């Protein structure tokens, strides 16, 4: 392999890894988006708590788990779409 061939390989590898590095840079931001969605769900639960009547601790934990599961399902799709967008930009 000639030195030129080596250079082309290195350039090619660099271009392929650039989107991955971009996604890694955005990782904390994407995680923060999910965390913000969870915070909103918890705040809404606290806000609406009185409307739910008498609940024991186990029921409250179950409701919060349901909310977090729902938020995670929704935010997962949003984060995946954002990741794909970031990769196309890179």
PyMOL Python script that loads the backbone (N, CA, C, O; Angstrom):
from pymol import cmd

cmd.read_pdbstr("""\
ATOM      1  N   UNK A   1       0.859  -1.186   0.000  1.00  0.00           N
ATOM      2  CA  UNK A   1       0.000   0.000   0.000  1.00  0.00           C
ATOM      3  C   UNK A   1       0.892   1.232   0.000  1.00  0.00           C
ATOM      4  O   UNK A   1       1.874   1.307   0.739  1.00  0.00           O
ATOM      5  N   UNK A   2       0.547   2.164  -0.813  1.00  0.00           N
ATOM      6  CA  UNK A   2       1.332   3.395  -0.920  1.00  0.00           C
ATOM      7  C   UNK A   2       0.957   4.350   0.202  1.00  0.00           C
ATOM      8  O   UNK A   2      -0.106   4.207   0.807  1.00  0.00           O
ATOM      9  N   UNK A   3       1.801   5.303   0.483  1.00  0.00           N
ATOM     10  CA  UNK A   3       1.445   6.305   1.487  1.00  0.00           C
ATOM     11  C   UNK A   3       0.141   7.018   1.140  1.00  0.00           C
ATOM     12  O   UNK A   3      -0.623   7.377   2.037  1.00  0.00           O
ATOM     13  N   UNK A   4      -0.124   7.229  -0.152  1.00  0.00           N
ATOM     14  CA  UNK A   4      -1.382   7.867  -0.557  1.00  0.00           C
ATOM     15  C   UNK A   4      -2.568   6.998  -0.175  1.00  0.00           C
ATOM     16  O   UNK A   4      -3.599   7.505   0.268  1.00  0.00           O
ATOM     17  N   UNK A   5      -2.425   5.695  -0.347  1.00  0.00           N
ATOM     18  CA  UNK A   5      -3.496   4.766   0.015  1.00  0.00           C
ATOM     19  C   UNK A   5      -3.789   4.795   1.503  1.00  0.00           C
ATOM     20  O   UNK A   5      -4.944   4.720   1.923  1.00  0.00           O
ATOM     21  N   UNK A   6      -2.738   4.903   2.292  1.00  0.00           N
ATOM     22  CA  UNK A   6      -2.899   4.994   3.745  1.00  0.00           C
ATOM     23  C   UNK A   6      -3.644   6.268   4.100  1.00  0.00           C
ATOM     24  O   UNK A   6      -4.541   6.256   4.944  1.00  0.00           O
ATOM     25  N   UNK A   7      -3.279   7.354   3.464  1.00  0.00           N
ATOM     26  CA  UNK A   7      -3.924   8.641   3.740  1.00  0.00           C
ATOM     27  C   UNK A   7      -5.412   8.581   3.412  1.00  0.00           C
ATOM     28  O   UNK A   7      -6.238   9.082   4.176  1.00  0.00           O
ATOM     29  N   UNK A   8      -5.756   7.972   2.279  1.00  0.00           N
ATOM     30  CA  UNK A   8      -7.164   7.855   1.902  1.00  0.00           C
ATOM     31  C   UNK A   8      -7.932   7.020   2.909  1.00  0.00           C
ATOM     32  O   UNK A   8      -9.071   7.347   3.244  1.00  0.00           O
ATOM     33  N   UNK A   9      -7.323   5.945   3.396  1.00  0.00           N
ATOM     34  CA  UNK A   9      -7.979   5.105   4.388  1.00  0.00           C
ATOM     35  C   UNK A   9      -8.223   5.882   5.672  1.00  0.00           C
ATOM     36  O   UNK A   9      -9.308   5.794   6.247  1.00  0.00           O
ATOM     37  N   UNK A  10      -7.258   6.624   6.118  1.00  0.00           N
ATOM     38  CA  UNK A  10      -7.402   7.418   7.334  1.00  0.00           C
ATOM     39  C   UNK A  10      -8.483   8.468   7.153  1.00  0.00           C
ATOM     40  O   UNK A  10      -9.304   8.669   8.048  1.00  0.00           O
ATOM     41  N   UNK A  11      -8.497   9.144   6.005  1.00  0.00           N
ATOM     42  CA  UNK A  11      -9.534  10.143   5.744  1.00  0.00           C
ATOM     43  C   UNK A  11     -10.905   9.498   5.740  1.00  0.00           C
ATOM     44  O   UNK A  11     -11.850  10.051   6.303  1.00  0.00           O
ATOM     45  N   UNK A  12     -11.029   8.339   5.116  1.00  0.00           N
ATOM     46  CA  UNK A  12     -12.306   7.644   5.039  1.00  0.00           C
ATOM     47  C   UNK A  12     -12.790   7.259   6.438  1.00  0.00           C
ATOM     48  O   UNK A  12     -13.955   7.464   6.776  1.00  0.00           O
ATOM     49  N   UNK A  13     -11.894   6.703   7.241  1.00  0.00           N
ATOM     50  CA  UNK A  13     -12.250   6.314   8.606  1.00  0.00           C
ATOM     51  C   UNK A  13     -12.667   7.532   9.417  1.00  0.00           C
ATOM     52  O   UNK A  13     -13.616   7.462  10.199  1.00  0.00           O
ATOM     53  N   UNK A  14     -11.976   8.632   9.241  1.00  0.00           N
ATOM     54  CA  UNK A  14     -12.300   9.860   9.962  1.00  0.00           C
ATOM     55  C   UNK A  14     -13.688  10.363   9.619  1.00  0.00           C
ATOM     56  O   UNK A  14     -14.432  10.795  10.500  1.00  0.00           O
ATOM     57  N   UNK A  15     -14.038  10.309   8.353  1.00  0.00           N
ATOM     58  CA  UNK A  15     -15.360  10.767   7.928  1.00  0.00           C
ATOM     59  C   UNK A  15     -16.453   9.857   8.456  1.00  0.00           C
ATOM     60  O   UNK A  15     -17.538  10.334   8.791  1.00  0.00           O
ATOM     61  N   UNK A  16     -16.195   8.559   8.539  1.00  0.00           N
ATOM     62  CA  UNK A  16     -17.194   7.625   9.033  1.00  0.00           C
ATOM     63  C   UNK A  16     -17.417   7.786  10.535  1.00  0.00           C
ATOM     64  O   UNK A  16     -18.536   7.600  11.013  1.00  0.00           O
ATOM     65  N   UNK A  17     -16.382   8.125  11.276  1.00  0.00           N
ATOM     66  CA  UNK A  17     -16.526   8.231  12.725  1.00  0.00           C
ATOM     67  C   UNK A  17     -17.039   9.596  13.158  1.00  0.00           C
ATOM     68  O   UNK A  17     -17.485   9.744  14.296  1.00  0.00           O
ATOM     69  N   UNK A  18     -16.990  10.589  12.293  1.00  0.00           N
ATOM     70  CA  UNK A  18     -17.423  11.934  12.656  1.00  0.00           C
ATOM     71  C   UNK A  18     -18.873  11.980  13.136  1.00  0.00           C
ATOM     72  O   UNK A  18     -19.123  12.599  14.170  1.00  0.00           O
ATOM     73  N   UNK A  19     -19.853  11.362  12.448  1.00  0.00           N
ATOM     74  CA  UNK A  19     -21.217  11.390  12.976  1.00  0.00           C
ATOM     75  C   UNK A  19     -21.323  10.726  14.346  1.00  0.00           C
ATOM     76  O   UNK A  19     -22.078  11.187  15.202  1.00  0.00           O
ATOM     77  N   UNK A  20     -20.569   9.643  14.556  1.00  0.00           N
ATOM     78  CA  UNK A  20     -20.595   8.986  15.856  1.00  0.00           C
ATOM     79  C   UNK A  20     -20.089   9.920  16.946  1.00  0.00           C
ATOM     80  O   UNK A  20     -20.656   9.975  18.038  1.00  0.00           O
ATOM     81  N   UNK A  21     -19.020  10.655  16.647  1.00  0.00           N
ATOM     82  CA  UNK A  21     -18.506  11.609  17.622  1.00  0.00           C
ATOM     83  C   UNK A  21     -19.512  12.713  17.882  1.00  0.00           C
ATOM     84  O   UNK A  21     -19.662  13.163  19.017  1.00  0.00           O
ATOM     85  N   UNK A  22     -20.194  13.148  16.853  1.00  0.00           N
ATOM     86  CA  UNK A  22     -21.214  14.182  17.003  1.00  0.00           C
ATOM     87  C   UNK A  22     -22.339  13.689  17.905  1.00  0.00           C
ATOM     88  O   UNK A  22     -22.804  14.423  18.777  1.00  0.00           O
ATOM     89  N   UNK A  23     -22.777  12.451  17.701  1.00  0.00           N
ATOM     90  CA  UNK A  23     -23.831  11.884  18.542  1.00  0.00           C
ATOM     91  C   UNK A  23     -23.332  11.774  19.977  1.00  0.00           C
ATOM     92  O   UNK A  23     -24.086  12.053  20.909  1.00  0.00           O
ATOM     93  N   UNK A  24     -22.078  11.373  20.175  1.00  0.00           N
ATOM     94  CA  UNK A  24     -21.542  11.285  21.534  1.00  0.00           C
ATOM     95  C   UNK A  24     -21.533  12.653  22.187  1.00  0.00           C
ATOM     96  O   UNK A  24     -21.829  12.763  23.377  1.00  0.00           O
ATOM     97  N   UNK A  25     -21.201  13.701  21.441  1.00  0.00           N
ATOM     98  CA  UNK A  25     -21.223  15.055  21.986  1.00  0.00           C
ATOM     99  C   UNK A  25     -22.631  15.458  22.418  1.00  0.00           C
ATOM    100  O   UNK A  25     -22.804  16.182  23.398  1.00  0.00           O
ATOM    101  N   UNK A  26     -23.619  14.990  21.691  1.00  0.00           N
ATOM    102  CA  UNK A  26     -25.009  15.325  21.977  1.00  0.00           C
ATOM    103  C   UNK A  26     -25.626  14.410  23.026  1.00  0.00           C
ATOM    104  O   UNK A  26     -26.730  14.678  23.500  1.00  0.00           O
ATOM    105  N   UNK A  27     -24.936  13.333  23.399  1.00  0.00           N
ATOM    106  CA  UNK A  27     -25.478  12.365  24.359  1.00  0.00           C
ATOM    107  C   UNK A  27     -26.022  12.999  25.628  1.00  0.00           C
ATOM    108  O   UNK A  27     -27.160  12.719  26.004  1.00  0.00           O
ATOM    109  N   UNK A  28     -25.245  13.848  26.306  1.00  0.00           N
ATOM    110  CA  UNK A  28     -25.750  14.472  27.524  1.00  0.00           C
ATOM    111  C   UNK A  28     -26.987  15.340  27.277  1.00  0.00           C
ATOM    112  O   UNK A  28     -27.888  15.393  28.114  1.00  0.00           O
ATOM    113  N   UNK A  29     -27.027  16.010  26.141  1.00  0.00           N
ATOM    114  CA  UNK A  29     -28.179  16.849  25.820  1.00  0.00           C
ATOM    115  C   UNK A  29     -29.423  15.994  25.608  1.00  0.00           C
ATOM    116  O   UNK A  29     -30.507  16.325  26.091  1.00  0.00           O
ATOM    117  N   UNK A  30     -29.255  14.895  24.884  1.00  0.00           N
ATOM    118  CA  UNK A  30     -30.386  14.002  24.646  1.00  0.00           C
ATOM    119  C   UNK A  30     -30.864  13.385  25.959  1.00  0.00           C
ATOM    120  O   UNK A  30     -32.065  13.218  26.170  1.00  0.00           O
ATOM    121  N   UNK A  31     -29.935  13.050  26.829  1.00  0.00           N
ATOM    122  CA  UNK A  31     -30.308  12.537  28.148  1.00  0.00           C
ATOM    123  C   UNK A  31     -31.048  13.584  28.963  1.00  0.00           C
ATOM    124  O   UNK A  31     -31.980  13.262  29.700  1.00  0.00           O
ATOM    125  N   UNK A  32     -30.633  14.833  28.829  1.00  0.00           N
ATOM    126  CA  UNK A  32     -31.302  15.924  29.541  1.00  0.00           C
ATOM    127  C   UNK A  32     -32.728  16.124  29.037  1.00  0.00           C
ATOM    128  O   UNK A  32     -33.621  16.475  29.808  1.00  0.00           O
ATOM    129  N   UNK A  33     -32.936  15.900  27.746  1.00  0.00           N
ATOM    130  CA  UNK A  33     -34.293  16.010  27.184  1.00  0.00           C
ATOM    131  C   UNK A  33     -35.191  14.979  27.854  1.00  0.00           C
ATOM    132  O   UNK A  33     -36.299  15.299  28.284  1.00  0.00           O
ATOM    133  N   UNK A  34     -34.711  13.741  27.941  1.00  0.00           N
ATOM    134  CA  UNK A  34     -35.498  12.689  28.597  1.00  0.00           C
ATOM    135  C   UNK A  34     -35.748  13.054  30.061  1.00  0.00           C
ATOM    136  O   UNK A  34     -36.862  12.883  30.557  1.00  0.00           O
ATOM    137  N   UNK A  35     -34.735  13.548  30.747  1.00  0.00           N
ATOM    138  CA  UNK A  35     -34.896  13.939  32.140  1.00  0.00           C
ATOM    139  C   UNK A  35     -35.919  15.050  32.307  1.00  0.00           C
ATOM    140  O   UNK A  35     -36.692  15.058  33.264  1.00  0.00           O
ATOM    141  N   UNK A  36     -35.915  15.978  31.375  1.00  0.00           N
ATOM    142  CA  UNK A  36     -36.891  17.081  31.434  1.00  0.00           C
ATOM    143  C   UNK A  36     -38.313  16.561  31.250  1.00  0.00           C
ATOM    144  O   UNK A  36     -39.235  17.007  31.934  1.00  0.00           O
ATOM    145  N   UNK A  37     -38.492  15.617  30.324  1.00  0.00           N
ATOM    146  CA  UNK A  37     -39.811  14.999  30.143  1.00  0.00           C
ATOM    147  C   UNK A  37     -40.267  14.315  31.438  1.00  0.00           C
ATOM    148  O   UNK A  37     -41.435  14.408  31.814  1.00  0.00           O
ATOM    149  N   UNK A  38     -39.346  13.635  32.111  1.00  0.00           N
ATOM    150  CA  UNK A  38     -39.684  12.963  33.369  1.00  0.00           C
ATOM    151  C   UNK A  38     -40.059  13.983  34.445  1.00  0.00           C
ATOM    152  O   UNK A  38     -41.005  13.774  35.204  1.00  0.00           O
ATOM    153  N   UNK A  39     -39.313  15.083  34.504  1.00  0.00           N
ATOM    154  CA  UNK A  39     -39.623  16.138  35.479  1.00  0.00           C
ATOM    155  C   UNK A  39     -41.019  16.706  35.244  1.00  0.00           C
ATOM    156  O   UNK A  39     -41.760  16.956  36.194  1.00  0.00           O
ATOM    157  N   UNK A  40     -41.371  16.905  33.988  1.00  0.00           N
ATOM    158  CA  UNK A  40     -42.696  17.439  33.649  1.00  0.00           C
ATOM    159  C   UNK A  40     -43.775  16.466  34.094  1.00  0.00           C
ATOM    160  O   UNK A  40     -44.788  16.880  34.659  1.00  0.00           O
ATOM    161  N   UNK A  41     -43.569  15.177  33.847  1.00  0.00           N
ATOM    162  CA  UNK A  41     -44.556  14.168  34.247  1.00  0.00           C
ATOM    163  C   UNK A  41     -44.723  14.128  35.765  1.00  0.00           C
ATOM    164  O   UNK A  41     -45.845  14.040  36.265  1.00  0.00           O
ATOM    165  N   UNK A  42     -43.613  14.193  36.497  1.00  0.00           N
ATOM    166  CA  UNK A  42     -43.702  14.188  37.963  1.00  0.00           C
ATOM    167  C   UNK A  42     -44.412  15.430  38.484  1.00  0.00           C
ATOM    168  O   UNK A  42     -45.220  15.342  39.408  1.00  0.00           O
ATOM    169  N   UNK A  43     -44.118  16.579  37.898  1.00  0.00           N
ATOM    170  CA  UNK A  43     -44.774  17.826  38.312  1.00  0.00           C
ATOM    171  C   UNK A  43     -46.268  17.765  38.040  1.00  0.00           C
ATOM    172  O   UNK A  43     -47.073  18.219  38.853  1.00  0.00           O
ATOM    173  N   UNK A  44     -46.632  17.208  36.905  1.00  0.00           N
ATOM    174  CA  UNK A  44     -48.056  17.092  36.565  1.00  0.00           C
ATOM    175  C   UNK A  44     -48.758  16.127  37.529  1.00  0.00           C
ATOM    176  O   UNK A  44     -49.902  16.356  37.921  1.00  0.00           O
ATOM    177  N   UNK A  45     -48.073  15.061  37.902  1.00  0.00           N
ATOM    178  CA  UNK A  45     -48.638  14.122  38.878  1.00  0.00           C
ATOM    179  C   UNK A  45     -48.897  14.837  40.205  1.00  0.00           C
ATOM    180  O   UNK A  45     -49.968  14.686  40.794  1.00  0.00           O
ATOM    181  N   UNK A  46     -47.916  15.615  40.677  1.00  0.00           N
ATOM    182  CA  UNK A  46     -48.104  16.367  41.925  1.00  0.00           C
ATOM    183  C   UNK A  46     -49.267  17.348  41.797  1.00  0.00           C
ATOM    184  O   UNK A  46     -50.056  17.512  42.727  1.00  0.00           O
ATOM    185  N   UNK A  47     -49.365  17.992  40.649  1.00  0.00           N
ATOM    186  CA  UNK A  47     -50.420  18.977  40.415  1.00  0.00           C
ATOM    187  C   UNK A  47     -51.812  18.317  40.418  1.00  0.00           C
ATOM    188  O   UNK A  47     -52.772  18.876  40.948  1.00  0.00           O
ATOM    189  N   UNK A  48     -51.900  17.149  39.833  1.00  0.00           N
ATOM    190  CA  UNK A  48     -53.191  16.465  39.708  1.00  0.00           C
ATOM    191  C   UNK A  48     -53.470  15.486  40.852  1.00  0.00           C
ATOM    192  O   UNK A  48     -54.532  14.865  40.878  1.00  0.00           O
ATOM    193  N   UNK A  49     -52.554  15.340  41.777  1.00  0.00           N
ATOM    194  CA  UNK A  49     -52.646  14.338  42.832  1.00  0.00           C
ATOM    195  C   UNK A  49     -53.952  14.404  43.603  1.00  0.00           C
ATOM    196  O   UNK A  49     -54.540  13.358  43.876  1.00  0.00           O
ATOM    197  N   UNK A  50     -54.429  15.583  43.966  1.00  0.00           N
ATOM    198  CA  UNK A  50     -55.657  15.728  44.757  1.00  0.00           C
ATOM    199  C   UNK A  50     -56.871  15.139  44.036  1.00  0.00           C
ATOM    200  O   UNK A  50     -57.784  14.611  44.671  1.00  0.00           O
ATOM    201  N   UNK A  51     -56.872  15.233  42.719  1.00  0.00           N
ATOM    202  CA  UNK A  51     -58.005  14.726  41.937  1.00  0.00           C
ATOM    203  C   UNK A  51     -58.105  13.206  41.963  1.00  0.00           C
ATOM    204  O   UNK A  51     -59.148  12.642  41.630  1.00  0.00           O
ATOM    205  N   UNK A  52     -57.024  12.544  42.357  1.00  0.00           N
ATOM    206  CA  UNK A  52     -56.998  11.081  42.356  1.00  0.00           C
ATOM    207  C   UNK A  52     -57.569  10.470  43.633  1.00  0.00           C
ATOM    208  O   UNK A  52     -57.743   9.255  43.717  1.00  0.00           O
ATOM    209  N   UNK A  53     -57.859  11.302  44.619  1.00  0.00           N
ATOM    210  CA  UNK A  53     -58.445  10.783  45.855  1.00  0.00           C
ATOM    211  C   UNK A  53     -57.417  10.102  46.736  1.00  0.00           C
ATOM    212  O   UNK A  53     -56.215  10.347  46.636  1.00  0.00           O
ATOM    213  N   UNK A  54     -57.923   9.239  47.602  1.00  0.00           N
ATOM    214  CA  UNK A  54     -57.072   8.558  48.574  1.00  0.00           C
ATOM    215  C   UNK A  54     -56.315   7.417  47.881  1.00  0.00           C
ATOM    216  O   UNK A  54     -56.911   6.516  47.292  1.00  0.00           O
ATOM    217  N   UNK A  55     -55.002   7.490  47.972  1.00  0.00           N
ATOM    218  CA  UNK A  55     -54.142   6.436  47.429  1.00  0.00           C
ATOM    219  C   UNK A  55     -53.157   6.015  48.508  1.00  0.00           C
ATOM    220  O   UNK A  55     -52.680   6.842  49.285  1.00  0.00           O
ATOM    221  N   UNK A  56     -52.860   4.736  48.548  1.00  0.00           N
ATOM    222  CA  UNK A  56     -51.813   4.308  49.471  1.00  0.00           C
ATOM    223  C   UNK A  56     -50.455   4.468  48.781  1.00  0.00           C
ATOM    224  O   UNK A  56     -50.387   4.761  47.587  1.00  0.00           O
ATOM    225  N   UNK A  57     -49.396   4.275  49.532  1.00  0.00           N
ATOM    226  CA  UNK A  57     -48.045   4.481  49.003  1.00  0.00           C
ATOM    227  C   UNK A  57     -47.769   3.570  47.800  1.00  0.00           C
ATOM    228  O   UNK A  57     -47.136   3.994  46.833  1.00  0.00           O
ATOM    229  N   UNK A  58     -48.233   2.352  47.859  1.00  0.00           N
ATOM    230  CA  UNK A  58     -48.024   1.407  46.752  1.00  0.00           C
ATOM    231  C   UNK A  58     -48.705   1.893  45.469  1.00  0.00           C
ATOM    232  O   UNK A  58     -48.142   1.770  44.381  1.00  0.00           O
ATOM    233  N   UNK A  59     -49.888   2.432  45.596  1.00  0.00           N
ATOM    234  CA  UNK A  59     -50.603   2.958  44.428  1.00  0.00           C
ATOM    235  C   UNK A  59     -49.881   4.178  43.844  1.00  0.00           C
ATOM    236  O   UNK A  59     -49.776   4.320  42.626  1.00  0.00           O
ATOM    237  N   UNK A  60     -49.391   5.048  44.717  1.00  0.00           N
ATOM    238  CA  UNK A  60     -48.654   6.217  44.236  1.00  0.00           C
ATOM    239  C   UNK A  60     -47.395   5.800  43.484  1.00  0.00           C
ATOM    240  O   UNK A  60     -47.075   6.365  42.439  1.00  0.00           O
ATOM    241  N   UNK A  61     -46.682   4.809  44.018  1.00  0.00           N
ATOM    242  CA  UNK A  61     -45.478   4.306  43.352  1.00  0.00           C
ATOM    243  C   UNK A  61     -45.850   3.705  41.997  1.00  0.00           C
ATOM    244  O   UNK A  61     -45.137   3.903  41.014  1.00  0.00           O
ATOM    245  N   UNK A  62     -46.966   2.971  41.942  1.00  0.00           N
ATOM    246  CA  UNK A  62     -47.402   2.361  40.683  1.00  0.00           C
ATOM    247  C   UNK A  62     -47.759   3.427  39.646  1.00  0.00           C
ATOM    248  O   UNK A  62     -47.440   3.277  38.467  1.00  0.00           O
ATOM    249  N   UNK A  63     -48.413   4.489  40.078  1.00  0.00           N
ATOM    250  CA  UNK A  63     -48.773   5.570  39.155  1.00  0.00           C
ATOM    251  C   UNK A  63     -47.516   6.256  38.625  1.00  0.00           C
ATOM    252  O   UNK A  63     -47.404   6.527  37.429  1.00  0.00           O
ATOM    253  N   UNK A  64     -46.572   6.535  39.523  1.00  0.00           N
ATOM    254  CA  UNK A  64     -45.338   7.178  39.065  1.00  0.00           C
ATOM    255  C   UNK A  64     -44.581   6.260  38.108  1.00  0.00           C
ATOM    256  O   UNK A  64     -44.020   6.731  37.118  1.00  0.00           O
ATOM    257  N   UNK A  65     -44.558   4.966  38.389  1.00  0.00           N
ATOM    258  CA  UNK A  65     -43.886   4.017  37.487  1.00  0.00           C
ATOM    259  C   UNK A  65     -44.566   4.004  36.122  1.00  0.00           C
ATOM    260  O   UNK A  65     -43.893   3.942  35.093  1.00  0.00           O
ATOM    261  N   UNK A  66     -45.872   4.061  36.109  1.00  0.00           N
ATOM    262  CA  UNK A  66     -46.623   4.116  34.849  1.00  0.00           C
ATOM    263  C   UNK A  66     -46.284   5.388  34.075  1.00  0.00           C
ATOM    264  O   UNK A  66     -46.066   5.345  32.865  1.00  0.00           O
ATOM    265  N   UNK A  67     -46.241   6.507  34.769  1.00  0.00           N
ATOM    266  CA  UNK A  67     -45.888   7.776  34.121  1.00  0.00           C
ATOM    267  C   UNK A  67     -44.480   7.743  33.552  1.00  0.00           C
ATOM    268  O   UNK A  67     -44.257   8.170  32.419  1.00  0.00           O
ATOM    269  N   UNK A  68     -43.521   7.235  34.334  1.00  0.00           N
ATOM    270  CA  UNK A  68     -42.131   7.193  33.870  1.00  0.00           C
ATOM    271  C   UNK A  68     -41.988   6.242  32.682  1.00  0.00           C
ATOM    272  O   UNK A  68     -41.235   6.520  31.748  1.00  0.00           O
ATOM    273  N   UNK A  69     -42.702   5.135  32.717  1.00  0.00           N
ATOM    274  CA  UNK A  69     -42.659   4.199  31.598  1.00  0.00           C
ATOM    275  C   UNK A  69     -43.210   4.851  30.333  1.00  0.00           C
ATOM    276  O   UNK A  69     -42.642   4.703  29.251  1.00  0.00           O
ATOM    277  N   UNK A  70     -44.304   5.565  30.476  1.00  0.00           N
ATOM    278  CA  UNK A  70     -44.909   6.255  29.338  1.00  0.00           C
ATOM    279  C   UNK A  70     -43.972   7.335  28.801  1.00  0.00           C
ATOM    280  O   UNK A  70     -43.769   7.443  27.592  1.00  0.00           O
ATOM    281  N   UNK A  71     -43.409   8.123  29.696  1.00  0.00           N
ATOM    282  CA  UNK A  71     -42.470   9.173  29.288  1.00  0.00           C
ATOM    283  C   UNK A  71     -41.264   8.557  28.579  1.00  0.00           C
ATOM    284  O   UNK A  71     -40.807   9.078  27.561  1.00  0.00           O
ATOM    285  N   UNK A  72     -40.755   7.459  29.113  1.00  0.00           N
ATOM    286  CA  UNK A  72     -39.600   6.818  28.499  1.00  0.00           C
ATOM    287  C   UNK A  72     -39.925   6.298  27.103  1.00  0.00           C
ATOM    288  O   UNK A  72     -39.095   6.387  26.199  1.00  0.00           O
ATOM    289  N   UNK A  73     -41.121   5.759  26.924  1.00  0.00           N
ATOM    290  CA  UNK A  73     -41.529   5.287  25.599  1.00  0.00           C
ATOM    291  C   UNK A  73     -41.600   6.451  24.605  1.00  0.00           C
ATOM    292  O   UNK A  73     -41.115   6.349  23.478  1.00  0.00           O
ATOM    293  N   UNK A  74     -42.201   7.536  25.033  1.00  0.00           N
ATOM    294  CA  UNK A  74     -42.340   8.705  24.156  1.00  0.00           C
ATOM    295  C   UNK A  74     -40.980   9.352  23.904  1.00  0.00           C
ATOM    296  O   UNK A  74     -40.628   9.644  22.761  1.00  0.00           O
ATOM    297  N   UNK A  75     -40.223   9.572  24.967  1.00  0.00           N
ATOM    298  CA  UNK A  75     -38.938  10.266  24.805  1.00  0.00           C
ATOM    299  C   UNK A  75     -37.944   9.419  24.030  1.00  0.00           C
ATOM    300  O   UNK A  75     -37.092   9.959  23.324  1.00  0.00           O
ATOM    301  N   UNK A  76     -38.038   8.095  24.149  1.00  0.00           N
ATOM    302  CA  UNK A  76     -37.130   7.234  23.380  1.00  0.00           C
ATOM    303  C   UNK A  76     -37.279   7.510  21.890  1.00  0.00           C
ATOM    304  O   UNK A  76     -36.285   7.638  21.176  1.00  0.00           O
ATOM    305  N   UNK A  77     -38.502   7.601  21.428  1.00  0.00           N
ATOM    306  CA  UNK A  77     -38.746   7.877  20.010  1.00  0.00           C
ATOM    307  C   UNK A  77     -38.233   9.262  19.620  1.00  0.00           C
ATOM    308  O   UNK A  77     -37.673   9.437  18.538  1.00  0.00           O
ATOM    309  N   UNK A  78     -38.424  10.234  20.492  1.00  0.00           N
ATOM    310  CA  UNK A  78     -37.943  11.590  20.216  1.00  0.00           C
ATOM    311  C   UNK A  78     -36.414  11.597  20.158  1.00  0.00           C
ATOM    312  O   UNK A  78     -35.828  12.189  19.252  1.00  0.00           O
ATOM    313  N   UNK A  79     -35.774  10.945  21.119  1.00  0.00           N
ATOM    314  CA  UNK A  79     -34.311  10.906  21.168  1.00  0.00           C
ATOM    315  C   UNK A  79     -33.754  10.182  19.947  1.00  0.00           C
ATOM    316  O   UNK A  79     -32.745  10.610  19.387  1.00  0.00           O
ATOM    317  N   UNK A  80     -34.392   9.095  19.526  1.00  0.00           N
ATOM    318  CA  UNK A  80     -33.948   8.370  18.328  1.00  0.00           C
ATOM    319  C   UNK A  80     -34.032   9.282  17.109  1.00  0.00           C
ATOM    320  O   UNK A  80     -33.099   9.331  16.306  1.00  0.00           O
ATOM    321  N   UNK A  81     -35.133  10.000  16.964  1.00  0.00           N
ATOM    322  CA  UNK A  81     -35.290  10.911  15.831  1.00  0.00           C
ATOM    323  C   UNK A  81     -34.247  12.028  15.876  1.00  0.00           C
ATOM    324  O   UNK A  81     -33.678  12.395  14.848  1.00  0.00           O
ATOM    325  N   UNK A  82     -34.001  12.562  17.064  1.00  0.00           N
ATOM    326  CA  UNK A  82     -32.985  13.606  17.194  1.00  0.00           C
ATOM    327  C   UNK A  82     -31.604  13.056  16.848  1.00  0.00           C
ATOM    328  O   UNK A  82     -30.817  13.738  16.191  1.00  0.00           O
ATOM    329  N   UNK A  83     -31.304  11.849  17.275  1.00  0.00           N
ATOM    330  CA  UNK A  83     -30.013  11.215  16.974  1.00  0.00           C
ATOM    331  C   UNK A  83     -29.845  11.046  15.464  1.00  0.00           C
ATOM    332  O   UNK A  83     -28.780  11.321  14.912  1.00  0.00           O
ATOM    333  N   UNK A  84     -30.904  10.592  14.813  1.00  0.00           N
ATOM    334  CA  UNK A  84     -30.837  10.415  13.358  1.00  0.00           C
ATOM    335  C   UNK A  84     -30.614  11.752  12.660  1.00  0.00           C
ATOM    336  O   UNK A  84     -29.839  11.835  11.707  1.00  0.00           O
ATOM    337  N   UNK A  85     -31.281  12.781  13.125  1.00  0.00           N
ATOM    338  CA  UNK A  85     -31.102  14.103  12.562  1.00  0.00           C
ATOM    339  C   UNK A  85     -29.662  14.589  12.734  1.00  0.00           C
ATOM    340  O   UNK A  85     -29.065  15.134  11.806  1.00  0.00           O
ATOM    341  N   UNK A  86     -29.124  14.387  13.915  1.00  0.00           N
ATOM    342  CA  UNK A  86     -27.749  14.784  14.200  1.00  0.00           C
ATOM    343  C   UNK A  86     -26.779  14.036  13.270  1.00  0.00           C
ATOM    344  O   UNK A  86     -25.829  14.621  12.750  1.00  0.00           O
ATOM    345  N   UNK A  87     -27.032  12.748  13.073  1.00  0.00           N
ATOM    346  CA  UNK A  87     -26.160  11.950  12.202  1.00  0.00           C
ATOM    347  C   UNK A  87     -26.202  12.461  10.757  1.00  0.00           C
ATOM    348  O   UNK A  87     -25.180  12.458  10.071  1.00  0.00           O
ATOM    349  N   UNK A  88     -27.379  12.900  10.291  1.00  0.00           N
ATOM    350  CA  UNK A  88     -27.470  13.385   8.913  1.00  0.00           C
ATOM    351  C   UNK A  88     -26.784  14.742   8.769  1.00  0.00           C
ATOM    352  O   UNK A  88     -26.270  15.068   7.699  1.00  0.00           O
ATOM    353  N   UNK A  89     -26.776  15.517   9.822  1.00  0.00           N
ATOM    354  CA  UNK A  89     -26.108  16.824   9.787  1.00  0.00           C
ATOM    355  C   UNK A  89     -24.602  16.631   9.744  1.00  0.00           C
ATOM    356  O   UNK A  89     -23.892  17.339   9.030  1.00  0.00           O
ATOM    357  N   UNK A  90     -24.113  15.642  10.533  1.00  0.00           N
ATOM    358  CA  UNK A  90     -22.673  15.397  10.639  1.00  0.00           C
ATOM    359  C   UNK A  90     -22.119  14.959   9.352  1.00  0.00           C
ATOM    360  O   UNK A  90     -20.918  14.706   9.250  1.00  0.00           O
TER     361      UNK A  90
END
""", "prot")
cmd.dss("prot")
cmd.show_as("cartoon", "prot")
cmd.util.cbc("prot")
cmd.orient("prot")
